[in-house]
Amino acid sequence: MSPRSFFYAWLLLLGGLYAALPASAQHRTVAVVYDDSGSMLSGNEAVGRRWVYANYALQMLTGMLSEEDQLFVVQMSTAAQAEAMMLAQQAAAIDSMRQLPMPVDGSPTPYGSVATAMQALEASGGTDNWMLIITDGEFNDAPPVDFIQPRVRTFMERTGARVLFLLIGENDAEVQGFADQPAVAVWREEAQASIYRALGPQDIIAQMQRIAADITARTFGQGPRIVVQGDRVRVETELPLRRLTLLQQDPQPEPLVGFTSASVDGQGLRAPSVLDAAFPEPSILDLYGRLTHLSRTAEGRTIPAGTIDVRLDRNVATNELDVLPEVAARLAVRFVDAEGIPIAVQGGLVEPCRGSSFRIEAALISPEGDTLTQQIQRPNDLDVRLRLSAQEQAMTLHPSRTRFERLLAVPDSATTASVSAVYPGYFNYLSSVYTVRGVFCAPPRALDLSTPPSWEADLDKVPDTAPLTLTPTADGQPVMPHDFEQWSLDVVDDDGLNLNVERDATGWTLKPRRSRPLWQLTPTGTFEVTVEARTKDARETPARQTLSFTIHDIGFWAKWGLLLVCALVLLVLLWYLIGIIRKPRFAAGSGINHQRVQRSGVTRRQPSWYPLPTAWANRWLVPYLPESRRVEGMRFVAAPKSYFVKLPIGELNEDMFISGLPIIEDPENPPKRDPTLQNNETLRIKTGRSEERYTYLTAQQGF
């Protein structure tokens, strides 16, 4: 292989490994068994040639996987350990692989590394699983076939993984010997494992190119119309793309093409990642490459079908740059029985009913959930095939042109099934490998519901009326409690009725709920409620029943009387409570100091203290009415604030003074509001030759 041919093969490998990641959230899990045994040191031209090429290919595979994928690497030198590569930091992961030490001469090729990769895939819980085994010799410690075979079957039932072997040798006879070893033959027979043969170290690149197409759903061939001219690239694609990949190589690290700008129908594209790669052994062969991924500006948005214009930072020749589109789609596969009822898939295991038929359906789905088949402009070039064990057959396009399908009889023994969809130049999708195993299924039963004809009650008697009871039957026989656990009841149409459904050991009870918090607002009349009872067996037709519920209305006073009385009582209590709270009261400990003196200033009698607060009952049980108390000849009324009291306006005259000022200045215009007596203020009332003095105090003071 000339250096230029080698560069081009590397270019295709790099593009093939990246160009077709799934467009949906279904991310892949890849486990690589990496042979670093002593035999990988052999080669035609230099020590470690096989290992160098395999190491380089593994670096590229790491760089091409998406950040959401999972990658595990199991080295044969550490067969019990699966190293999880951090794809969120792809550059660091690639660099760590480049730093791996070369194999040690005489180190073995253990089969235990394959078992470790199997465990990593089973534990990952992924739905798109791949296992790639790279080796150039027979396994030194492979267990017997009767040990490997059941383990492989269990592994496939749990994961549905695609298994790929890259067997490296110097000639056909040597590689055929590796392929014929029992440890490989079991995988080929039980898991549809694909065998790739690399004859010599250089052929590793060509075979890894094919492997890249399988893992990343990329196919090499004439696809979108691509024109490279000077520093511009023009791509016309008929399908929406998830990404557009630019690949350029050169025997020197500089110059490598750089990305300047790109757009599709006026909408800008960006380059979220640029990968610069170098061959790990420059002393053997220098090779440098740059991989630029273009995508829409917004995260998760696809590049629409149309014309894509790309501007580079320098002129390139057509044979120096590869432009690889990545279609935004995925291959969806499902299994249904003859009646169209989906058959559950557990991991990679499908169990249709023995003695019946089932259908495999395959559809190309865009990220938005649309089918992609109708957008393909060359439908005759789209090849969708079903592989059953070692036999392949074409799948038929459904008249709706939205899916492909194949009707099959359930096999007598377990078999493997997988689907491939190839559109040259755009995609090469491979589904998981499913294990189809027929199981005994009891024939579907006739389901029914045994129920009273109707339910009715007066509105006020709804809580005391017994509920309507639904009892399921199967083939006319009552359902046993253990079987009833598989039943469920759905209210298909409640006709506006708030229905309470409860489950017991053998059936359901149904009863209308009254509205809350006012049951008086519960709708009345006759309601037709439709229910549907079903089992977990999708083949059994659900039992549908229409039930009649009648709620009779009652008279106005029977419905609202008690509520109105309660509301009235509540209002009265509220009025009373507000009155108690707002009632003006004398301050505790407050009172009036009363004194009678002669006008000449001679005291006729010592001051007397008169507490103002009244009896407890009047003070705390009588609402609204302010407290009042008469002291000698004057009545005092409690005010809203404790620092003053009121003087009733009806008891005032011109001989009354507060702070030396008359209360009534103009007898023709008396005050319109009760005057107030502040704390420590004195009311003076002239009576003949003497004077009455009333001093308001909020607390009793000594004389």
C-alpha positions in Angstrom: 0.0 0.0 0.0 1.4 3.4 -1.0 1.6 6.2 1.5 -1.1 8.1 -0.4 -3.4 5.0 -0.5 -2.8 4.5 3.2 -3.7 8.2 3.9 -6.9 7.8 2.0 -7.8 4.6 3.8 -7.2 6.4 7.1 -9.4 9.2 5.9 -12.3 6.8 5.1 -11.8 5.1 8.4 -12.0 8.4 10.3 -15.1 9.4 8.5 -16.8 6.0 8.7 -16.3 5.8 12.5 -18.0 9.2 13.1 -20.4 9.8 10.3 -23.6 8.1 11.5 -24.3 8.3 15.2 -27.9 7.9 16.0 -30.0 11.0 15.8 -32.2 10.1 18.8 -31.5 9.8 22.5 -30.8 6.1 22.1 -27.1 6.1 22.8 -24.8 3.2 22.1 -22.5 1.2 24.5 -19.3 -0.2 22.9 -17.1 -2.7 24.6 -13.7 -3.3 22.8 -11.5 -6.3 23.6 -8.1 -5.1 22.7 -5.4 -7.7 22.0 -2.1 -6.5 23.4 -0.6 -10.0 23.6 3.0 -10.8 22.5 1.9 -11.9 19.0 0.7 -8.3 18.2 4.4 -7.4 18.1 4.8 -9.2 14.8 4.6 -7.6 11.4 6.1 -7.5 8.0 8.2 -4.3 8.3 8.7 -3.3 11.9 8.3 -4.6 15.4 4.9 -4.0 16.8 3.3 -3.2 13.4 0.0 -4.9 14.2 -0.3 -3.3 17.6 0.5 0.1 16.2 -2.3 -0.1 13.6 -4.8 -1.6 16.1 -3.9 1.1 18.7 -4.4 3.8 16.1 -7.8 2.4 15.0 -8.9 2.2 18.6 -8.0 5.9 19.1 -10.1 6.9 16.1 -13.0 4.8 17.3 -12.9 6.6 20.7 -12.8 10.0 19.0 -15.8 9.3 16.8 -18.2 8.2 19.5 -20.6 10.8 20.9 -20.2 12.2 24.4 -23.5 10.5 25.4 -22.1 7.0 24.4 -20.3 4.6 26.7 -17.0 3.0 25.8 -15.3 0.2 27.7 -11.8 -1.1 26.8 -10.6 -4.5 28.0 -6.9 -5.2 27.4 -5.9 -8.8 27.3 -3.0 -8.0 29.5 -5.5 -7.1 32.2 -8.3 -9.4 31.2 -10.3 -8.9 34.4 -10.6 -5.2 34.1 -12.9 -3.1 31.9 -11.8 0.5 31.7 -14.5 3.0 31.1 -13.2 5.8 28.8 -14.4 9.3 29.6 -16.0 10.3 26.3 -16.8 13.7 27.7 -13.1 14.4 27.4 -12.3 12.6 24.1 -8.9 14.3 23.6 -7.7 13.1 27.0 -9.1 9.6 26.3 -7.4 9.4 23.0 -4.1 10.6 24.5 -4.3 7.9 27.2 -4.7 5.2 24.6 -1.7 6.6 22.7 0.3 6.2 25.9 -0.5 2.6 26.4 2.6 0.4 26.7 3.5 -1.9 23.9 2.8 -5.6 24.4 5.3 -7.8 26.2 6.8 -10.6 24.1 5.3 -14.0 25.0 2.2 -12.5 26.8 -1.0 -14.7 26.3 -4.3 -14.2 24.6 -6.9 -15.0 27.3 -10.6 -15.5 26.6 -11.4 -14.0 30.0 -11.1 -10.6 28.4 -14.2 -11.4 26.3 -16.1 -12.4 29.5 -15.2 -9.1 31.1 -16.5 -7.2 28.1 -19.7 -9.1 28.3 -20.2 -8.2 32.0 -19.6 -4.5 31.2 -22.3 -4.5 28.6 -24.8 -6.4 30.8 -24.2 -3.9 33.6 -24.5 -0.8 31.4 -28.2 -1.3 30.9 -27.9 0.1 27.3 -30.2 -0.8 24.4 -27.7 -0.3 21.5 -24.8 -2.5 22.5 -21.7 -3.4 20.5 -18.8 -5.7 21.3 -15.6 -5.5 19.1 -12.9 -8.2 19.6 -9.5 -7.4 18.0 -7.1 -10.3 18.1 -4.4 -12.0 16.0 -4.4 -15.5 17.5 -6.3 -18.2 19.2 -7.5 -17.8 22.8 -5.1 -19.6 25.1 -7.6 -20.4 27.8 -11.0 -20.7 26.0 -13.5 -22.9 27.9 -15.2 -25.8 26.2 -18.1 -25.1 23.9 -20.7 -26.5 26.3 -19.6 -23.9 28.8 -19.4 -20.9 26.3 -22.6 -21.7 24.4 -25.2 -21.2 27.3 -23.3 -18.1 28.5 -23.4 -16.6 25.0 -27.2 -17.3 24.7 -27.8 -15.6 28.1 -25.7 -12.6 27.1 -27.6 -12.2 23.9 -31.0 -12.4 25.6 -29.9 -9.7 28.1 -28.2 -7.3 25.7 -29.0 -8.0 22.1 -25.5 -6.9 21.3 -23.9 -6.8 17.9 -20.6 -8.8 18.1 -17.7 -8.1 15.7 -14.4 -10.0 15.4 -11.4 -8.5 13.7 -9.0 -11.4 13.2 -5.5 -10.4 12.1 -3.1 -12.8 10.3 -0.6 -13.0 7.5 -2.6 -15.1 5.1 -6.0 -16.7 4.6 -5.1 -20.0 6.1 -3.9 -18.4 9.3 -6.9 -16.2 9.7 -9.3 -19.1 8.8 -7.7 -21.1 11.6 -8.6 -18.3 14.1 -12.1 -18.1 12.7 -12.6 -21.9 13.1 -11.6 -22.0 16.7 -14.6 -23.1 18.9 -14.6 -19.9 21.0 -15.3 -17.8 17.8 -17.6 -20.3 16.1 -20.0 -20.2 19.0 -20.4 -16.5 18.6 -20.9 -16.8 14.9 -23.7 -19.4 15.3 -25.4 -18.1 18.4 -25.0 -14.3 18.0 -24.8 -13.6 14.3 -21.2 -12.4 15.0 -19.5 -10.7 12.0 -16.0 -11.9 11.1 -13.6 -9.4 9.5 -10.2 -10.7 8.3 -7.1 -8.4 8.2 -4.3 -10.0 6.1 -1.2 -8.2 7.4 -0.9 -5.1 9.5 -1.8 -2.6 6.7 -5.1 -4.4 6.0 -6.2 -3.6 9.6 -7.1 -0.1 8.3 -9.3 -1.4 5.4 -11.1 -3.8 7.7 -11.6 -1.2 10.4 -13.2 0.9 7.7 -15.9 -1.7 7.3 -16.2 -2.1 11.0 -16.7 1.6 11.4 -19.5 1.5 8.9 -21.3 -1.2 11.0 -20.8 0.5 14.4 -21.6 4.1 13.3 -24.3 3.2 10.7 -22.3 4.8 7.9 -22.0 3.4 4.4 -19.3 4.4 1.9 -20.5 5.2 -1.6 -22.0 7.8 -3.8 -24.5 9.8 -1.7 -25.0 13.6 -1.5 -23.6 15.7 -4.4 -20.4 17.2 -3.0 -18.3 19.7 -4.8 -14.9 20.8 -3.5 -13.5 23.9 -5.3 -10.7 26.0 -3.9 -11.6 27.0 -0.4 -15.3 26.3 -0.7 -17.3 23.1 -0.3 -20.9 22.7 -1.6 -23.1 19.8 -0.3 -26.5 19.0 -1.6 -28.3 16.5 0.6 -31.8 15.0 0.2 -32.1 14.0 3.9 -31.7 16.0 7.1 -28.3 15.7 8.8 -27.3 15.5 12.3 -23.8 16.6 11.5 -21.5 17.2 8.6 -17.9 16.0 8.9 -14.9 17.4 7.1 -11.8 15.1 7.0 -8.4 16.2 5.7 -5.1 14.5 5.9 -1.5 15.3 5.1 1.9 13.6 5.7 2.9 16.7 7.7 1.1 18.3 10.7 0.9 21.6 8.8 -0.9 22.7 6.8 -4.2 21.2 7.8 -7.4 22.7 6.6 -9.3 24.9 9.0 -13.0 25.8 9.2 -14.0 29.4 8.6 -17.8 29.5 8.2 -20.8 27.4 7.0 -24.5 27.9 6.4 -27.5 26.0 5.0 -30.2 28.1 3.3 -28.9 31.2 5.1 -28.8 29.5 8.6 -25.4 29.4 10.2 -23.6 26.2 11.2 -20.9 25.9 13.9 -18.0 23.6 14.6 -18.5 22.4 18.2 -15.4 20.1 18.0 -12.3 19.8 16.0 -10.1 16.6 16.4 -6.4 16.7 15.3 -5.0 13.1 15.0 -1.5 11.8 14.6 -0.1 8.4 13.9 1.4 7.1 17.2 4.7 5.8 15.7 6.2 8.5 13.4 9.3 6.4 12.9 7.1 3.9 11.0 4.9 6.2 9.0 3.9 9.9 9.5 0.2 10.7 9.3 -1.7 13.7 10.5 -5.4 14.5 10.1 -8.0 16.9 11.1 -11.7 16.1 11.7 -14.1 19.0 11.9 -17.8 18.4 12.9 -20.4 20.9 11.8 -23.8 21.2 13.3 -26.7 23.6 13.8 -26.2 26.5 16.2 -28.9 25.3 18.6 -28.1 22.2 20.6 -30.0 19.1 19.2 -31.3 20.8 16.0 -30.7 19.0 12.7 -29.3 20.4 9.5 -32.3 20.5 7.1 -32.2 18.9 3.6 -30.9 21.3 1.0 -27.6 23.0 0.0 -24.8 23.5 2.5 -22.1 26.0 1.8 -18.8 25.6 3.7 -15.8 28.1 3.6 -12.3 26.8 4.5 -9.2 28.8 5.5 -7.3 27.8 2.4 -7.6 26.1 -0.9 -7.7 22.2 -1.0 -7.7 19.7 -3.7 -10.7 17.4 -4.1 -8.7 14.3 -3.2 -7.3 16.0 0.0 -10.7 16.5 1.7 -13.6 14.1 2.4 -17.0 15.5 3.3 -19.1 12.9 5.2 -22.7 13.6 6.0 -24.4 12.0 9.0 -28.1 11.4 8.6 -30.4 12.5 11.4 -32.4 9.3 11.9 -32.4 6.0 13.6 -33.7 2.5 12.9 -36.7 1.5 15.0 -37.6 -2.2 15.2 -40.6 -3.7 16.9 -42.4 -7.1 17.1 -46.1 -7.5 16.9 -48.4 -10.6 16.8 -50.7 -11.5 14.0 -53.4 -9.1 15.4 -51.0 -6.2 15.5 -50.5 -6.3 19.3 -46.9 -5.4 20.3 -44.8 -8.1 21.8 -42.6 -7.0 24.7 -38.8 -7.0 24.2 -36.8 -7.7 27.4 -33.2 -6.8 26.7 -32.6 -8.8 23.5 -35.3 -11.5 24.2 -38.6 -11.7 22.3 -41.1 -14.4 23.3 -44.0 -14.7 20.9 -46.7 -17.4 21.4 -45.6 -20.8 20.1 -47.6 -22.1 17.2 -48.7 -18.6 16.0 -47.2 -16.0 13.7 -45.6 -12.7 14.4 -44.5 -9.7 12.4 -41.2 -7.7 12.5 -41.6 -4.1 11.6 -38.7 -1.6 10.9 -39.0 2.1 10.4 -36.5 5.0 9.9 -37.4 7.6 12.4 -36.2 11.3 12.5 -35.5 13.1 15.8 -38.9 14.7 15.5 -40.6 11.3 15.3 -41.4 11.4 11.6 -40.7 8.6 9.2 -37.8 9.2 6.8 -38.8 6.7 4.1 -41.0 9.1 2.1 -38.1 11.6 1.9 -35.8 9.2 0.1 -35.4 10.2 -3.6 -34.0 6.9 -4.7 -36.4 4.3 -3.1 -35.1 1.5 -5.2 -31.7 1.9 -3.7 -33.0 1.5 -0.1 -32.4 -2.1 0.9 -34.0 -3.3 4.2 -33.3 -6.9 5.1 -34.1 -9.3 7.8 -31.6 -11.9 8.9 -32.9 -15.0 10.7 -29.9 -17.0 12.0 -27.7 -17.3 8.8 -30.5 -16.6 6.3 -31.3 -13.2 4.9 -34.6 -12.0 3.2 -35.8 -8.7 2.0 -38.5 -6.9 4.0 -41.6 -5.5 2.3 -42.5 -1.9 2.3 -45.9 -1.3 3.9 -48.5 0.5 1.6 -48.3 3.5 3.9 -44.6 3.8 3.0 -43.8 4.4 6.6 -42.3 1.1 7.6 -41.0 -2.3 6.3 -42.4 -5.6 7.6 -42.1 -9.3 7.4 -44.6 -11.9 8.7 -43.1 -15.0 10.1 -44.1 -18.2 11.9 -42.8 -18.6 15.4 -39.8 -21.0 15.1 -39.9 -24.2 17.0 -36.5 -23.5 18.6 -34.8 -20.2 19.6 -33.3 -18.3 16.8 -31.7 -14.9 16.3 -33.2 -12.1 14.2 -31.8 -8.7 13.2 -32.6 -6.0 10.7 -30.3 -3.9 8.4 -31.2 -0.8 6.4 -28.8 0.4 3.8 -29.0 3.6 1.6 -25.8 4.0 -0.3 -23.9 7.1 0.6 -26.2 8.0 3.6 -26.6 5.2 6.2 -26.1 1.6 7.0 -28.2 0.8 10.1 -27.9 -2.4 11.9 -30.4 -3.3 14.7 -29.7 -5.2 17.8 -29.6 -9.0 17.5 -32.8 -10.4 19.0 -33.3 -13.9 20.3 -36.8 -15.1 19.3 -38.0 -17.9 21.5 -41.5 -19.3 21.3 -43.3 -19.8 24.6 -46.6 -21.5 25.4 -49.4 -19.0 25.7 -52.8 -19.9 27.0 -55.5 -19.1 24.4 -57.2 -15.7 24.9 -60.3 -15.8 27.1 -63.6 -14.1 26.7 -63.6 -11.4 29.4 -66.9 -10.0 30.8 -68.2 -8.0 33.8 -71.0 -9.2 36.0 -72.7 -6.1 37.4 -76.1 -4.9 38.8 -78.2 -3.0 36.2 -78.0 0.4 37.8 -77.3 2.4 41.0 -79.5 5.1 42.4 -79.8 7.1 45.6 -81.2 10.4 46.9 -78.6 13.2 47.1 -78.6 13.2 50.9 -78.4 9.4 51.1 -75.4 8.9 48.8 -72.9 8.2 51.6 -75.2 5.6 53.1 -76.1 3.8 49.9 -74.2 0.6 49.1 -71.8 0.9 46.1 -72.2 -0.8 42.8 -70.1 -4.0 42.6 -68.3 -5.1 39.4 -67.2 -8.8 39.3 -65.0 -9.9 36.3 -65.4 -13.2 34.6 -63.3 -15.1 32.1 -64.9 -17.6 29.8 -68.0 -17.3 32.0 -66.2 -18.4 35.1 -65.4 -16.3 38.2 -61.9 -15.0 38.4 -59.8 -16.4 41.2 -58.0 -14.0 43.6 -54.5 -14.9 42.3 -55.6 -14.4 38.7 -57.4 -11.1 39.6 -54.1 -9.5 40.4 -53.5 -9.3 36.6 -56.7 -7.3 36.1 -57.1 -3.5 35.9 -60.2 -1.3 35.5 -60.2 2.0 33.5 -63.0 4.5 33.5 -63.3 5.3 29.8 -66.1 7.9 30.1 -67.4 9.2 33.5 -70.1 11.4 32.0 -69.1 14.2 34.3 -69.6 12.1 37.5 -67.0 12.1 40.2 -66.7 8.4 40.7 -64.8 6.6 43.5 -63.4 3.2 42.4 -62.0 0.8 45.0 -60.6 -2.7 44.5 -61.1 -5.7 46.7 -60.0 -9.3 46.4 -62.3 -10.3 43.5 -63.7 -7.2 42.0 -64.3 -3.4 42.1 -66.8 -1.2 43.9 -68.0 2.0 42.3 -69.8 4.8 44.0 -70.3 8.5 43.2 -68.5 11.1 45.3 -70.4 14.1 46.5 -68.8 17.5 45.8 -66.6 19.1 48.4 -66.8 21.2 50.5 -70.5 21.7 49.6 -72.2 18.4 48.9 -75.3 20.4 47.9 -73.4 21.3 44.6 -73.2 17.7 43.6 -74.7 17.2 40.1 -78.0 15.3 40.0 -79.6 13.2 37.3 -78.7 10.0 35.5 -75.2 9.4 34.3 -74.0 6.8 31.9 -70.5 5.7 32.9 -68.3 3.5 30.6 -65.7 1.3 32.2 -63.2 -1.2 30.7 -61.6 -4.2 32.4 -58.5 -5.7 31.0 -55.7 -8.1 31.8 -52.0 -7.9 31.2 -52.4 -10.3 28.3 -52.6 -8.0 25.3 -54.3 -10.7 23.2 -57.4 -10.7 25.4 -60.1 -8.2 24.4 -61.0 -5.8 27.2 -64.5 -6.2 28.7 -66.4 -2.9 28.2 -69.5 -2.1 30.2 -71.8 1.0 30.5 -73.2 1.6 34.0 -76.1 3.8 35.0 -75.8 6.0 38.1 -78.8 8.1 39.2 -78.7 10.8 41.9 -82.2 12.1 42.8 -82.4 15.8 43.8 -84.1 16.8 47.0 -86.2 19.8 48.1 -84.6 23.2 48.7 -84.9 23.3 52.5 -83.8 19.7 52.7 -80.7 20.5 50.8 -79.9 24.0 52.0 -81.9 24.4 55.3 -79.3 23.2 57.7 -76.5 25.1 55.9 -78.5 28.3 56.0 -79.2 27.9 59.8 -75.5 27.2 60.3 -74.6 30.3 58.3 -76.9 32.4 60.3 -75.6 31.1 63.6 -72.1 31.7 62.3 -72.9 35.3 61.3 -74.4 36.0 64.7 -71.4 34.5 66.5 -69.2 36.6 64.2 -71.2 39.7 65.0 -71.0 38.9 68.7 -67.2 38.2 68.6 -66.5 41.4 66.8 -68.6 43.3 69.3 -66.7 41.8 72.2 -63.4 42.6 70.6 -64.3 46.2 69.7 -66.2 47.0 72.9 -64.6 50.1 74.6 -63.5 49.2 78.1 -62.0 51.1 80.9 -58.3 50.4 81.5 -57.7 47.9 84.2 -56.8 49.8 87.4 -58.1 53.1 86.1 -60.4 55.3 88.2 -61.7 58.8 89.2 -60.4 60.9 92.1 -63.3 62.9 93.3 -63.0 66.0 95.6 -65.5 68.7 96.8 -63.9 72.0 97.7 -65.2 75.5 98.7 -64.6 78.3 96.2 -62.3 79.9 98.7 -60.1 76.8 98.3 -60.9 75.2 101.6 -61.4 71.4 101.3 -64.7 70.3 102.5 -64.0 66.6 102.1 -60.9 64.4 101.4 -60.6 63.0 97.8 -62.3 59.7 97.2 -61.1 57.0 94.7 -63.7 55.4 92.4 -62.5 52.5 90.3 -64.0 52.7 86.7 -64.0 49.0 85.5 -67.5 47.5 85.9 -68.5 43.9 86.8 -66.9 41.1 84.8 -70.1 40.0 83.1 -70.8 43.5 81.8 -67.2 44.0 80.9 -66.6 40.8 78.9 -70.0 39.4 77.9 -71.9 42.5 76.7 -70.8 43.3 73.1 -70.3 46.8 71.5 -71.9 48.8 74.4 -69.1 50.8 76.0 -68.4 50.5 79.7 -69.8 53.4 81.8 -69.9 54.3 85.4 -71.4 57.2 87.4 -69.2 58.8 90.0 -71.1 61.0 92.3 -73.1 63.3 90.0 -71.1 62.6 86.8 -71.2 59.7 84.4 -68.0 58.6 82.6 -67.9 56.4 79.4 -65.0 54.2 78.2 -63.2 55.3 75.1 -61.3 53.2 72.4 -58.0 54.3 74.0 -57.2 53.8 77.6 -55.5 57.2 78.1 -58.8 59.1 78.1 -62.5 58.7 78.9 -65.6 60.3 77.4 -68.1 62.7 79.0 -71.6 62.2 77.8 -72.7 65.3 75.9 -76.2 65.1 77.4 -74.8 65.7 80.9 -72.8 68.8 80.2 -73.5 72.4 81.2 -71.9 75.8 81.1 -70.4 75.4 84.6 -68.0 72.6 83.6 -64.4 73.3 82.9 -61.4 71.2 81.8 -57.9 72.7 82.3 -59.6 76.0 83.0 -61.5 76.1 79.8 -65.3 75.8 79.6 -66.6 72.8 77.9 -69.5 74.7 76.4 -68.2 78.1 75.2 -71.4 79.1 73.3 -74.7 77.7 74.7 -76.2 78.3 71.3 -73.6 76.0 69.7 -72.9 73.1 72.1 -70.3 70.4 71.1 -71.6 67.7 68.8 -69.3 65.0 70.1 -68.6 63.7 73.6 -65.6 65.6 75.0 -62.8 63.6 76.4 -61.0 63.7 79.7 -57.3 62.8 79.4 -55.2 61.0 81.9 -54.4 63.4 84.9 -56.8 66.0 83.6 -59.5 67.3 86.0 -63.1 68.1 85.3 -64.3 71.1 87.5 -68.1 71.6 88.0 -69.3 74.7 89.9 -72.2 74.0 92.3 -73.2 77.0 94.4 -70.4 77.9 96.9 -68.5 74.7 96.3 -66.8 73.0 93.3 -66.8 69.3 92.3 -63.4 68.1 90.9 -63.1 64.8 88.9 -59.6 63.7 88.0 -59.1 60.8 85.6 -56.2 58.5 86.4 -55.2 55.3 84.5 -53.8 53.9 87.8 -54.6 54.7 91.4 -52.1 57.1 93.0 -51.5 57.8 96.7 -53.1 60.8 98.2 
